[in-house]
């Protein structure tokens, strides 16, 4: 599953690939909450296969500008699905991500 999903207001989800790791690393290490994480953790997250899918992390873009990440993980098959959003740019808070991004995956 290596597709790109598009939603209203030009929101596009792009599967995180190896070529995105440097950008993700730069954006995360700029925030105090992420300063404890090592680059290897990000690389591992890109390589892991969560929920039976080869893609677990997606970049949230609007008109080709990256605003954040969204990802999910199921710790046990058939159980709860954990969703997380990492915001790089505060403009992302103005959008209703639940309506535009989460609903199509449910």
C-alpha positions as CSV (number, residue, x, y, z in Angstrom):
1,X,0.0,0.0,0.0
2,X,2.1,2.8,-1.3
3,X,-0.6,5.2,-2.4
4,X,-1.1,8.9,-1.8
5,X,-4.5,10.0,-0.4
6,X,-6.0,13.4,-1.1
7,X,-8.8,15.0,0.9
8,X,-10.7,18.4,0.9
9,X,-8.8,21.6,1.3
10,X,-5.9,20.1,-0.6
11,X,-4.8,17.9,2.3
12,X,-2.6,15.1,1.0
13,X,-1.2,12.2,2.9
14,X,2.1,10.9,1.5
15,X,3.7,7.7,2.8
16,X,6.9,8.3,4.7
17,X,9.8,6.9,2.9
18,X,13.6,6.7,3.5
19,X,14.1,10.0,1.6
20,X,11.9,11.8,4.2
21,X,13.9,10.8,7.3
22,X,16.3,13.8,7.2
23,X,13.4,16.2,7.0
24,X,11.5,14.5,9.8
25,X,14.6,14.4,12.0
26,X,15.2,18.2,11.4
27,X,11.6,19.1,12.2
28,X,11.3,16.9,15.3
29,X,14.7,17.8,16.9
30,X,13.6,21.5,16.8
31,X,11.0,20.8,19.5
32,X,12.0,20.2,23.1
33,X,9.5,17.3,23.5
34,X,11.4,15.3,20.8
35,X,15.0,16.2,21.8
36,X,15.4,12.8,23.6
37,X,14.7,10.8,20.4
38,X,17.5,9.5,18.3
39,X,17.5,9.4,14.5
40,X,17.6,5.6,14.6
41,X,14.1,5.6,16.2
42,X,12.7,7.4,13.2
43,X,14.5,5.1,10.8
44,X,13.0,2.1,12.6
45,X,9.5,3.6,12.6
46,X,9.7,3.9,8.8
47,X,10.9,0.3,8.4
48,X,8.3,-1.3,10.7
49,X,5.2,-2.8,9.4
50,X,2.3,-1.8,11.6
51,X,-1.3,-3.2,11.3
52,X,-0.3,-5.5,8.5
53,X,0.5,-2.6,6.3
54,X,3.9,-1.6,4.9
55,X,3.2,2.1,5.7
56,X,2.6,3.3,9.2
57,X,3.6,7.0,9.0
58,X,2.3,9.6,6.6
59,X,3.3,13.2,5.9
60,X,0.5,15.7,6.0
61,X,0.8,18.1,3.2
62,X,-1.2,21.0,2.0
63,X,-0.4,22.4,-1.5
64,X,2.9,20.4,-1.4
65,X,4.1,22.0,1.9
66,X,4.6,19.6,4.8
67,X,2.6,20.4,8.0
68,X,3.1,17.3,10.1
69,X,2.9,13.5,10.4
70,X,0.1,11.1,11.1
71,X,0.6,7.5,12.1
72,X,-1.0,4.5,13.6
73,X,-0.1,1.3,15.3
74,X,-2.0,-1.8,16.5
75,X,-0.2,-3.6,19.3
76,X,-2.3,-6.7,19.0
77,X,-4.2,-7.8,15.9
78,X,-7.9,-7.1,16.0
79,X,-7.6,-4.8,19.1
80,X,-7.3,-1.0,19.5
81,X,-5.7,1.1,16.8
82,X,-3.5,3.9,18.3
83,X,-3.4,7.1,16.2
84,X,-0.9,9.9,16.6
85,X,-0.4,13.3,15.0
86,X,2.8,15.3,15.1
87,X,2.3,19.0,14.1
88,X,5.2,20.8,12.5
89,X,3.4,24.0,11.6
90,X,0.7,25.6,13.8
91,X,-1.6,26.3,10.8
92,X,-2.5,22.6,10.9
93,X,-4.5,23.2,14.1
94,X,-7.0,25.3,12.1
95,X,-8.1,22.3,10.1
96,X,-10.5,19.6,11.2
97,X,-8.2,16.6,10.7
98,X,-10.7,14.2,12.2
99,X,-13.2,15.1,9.5
100,X,-10.6,15.3,6.6
101,X,-8.1,12.6,7.4
102,X,-9.3,10.1,10.1
103,X,-12.7,9.2,8.9
104,X,-11.6,7.6,5.6
105,X,-9.4,5.2,7.5
106,X,-12.1,3.9,9.9
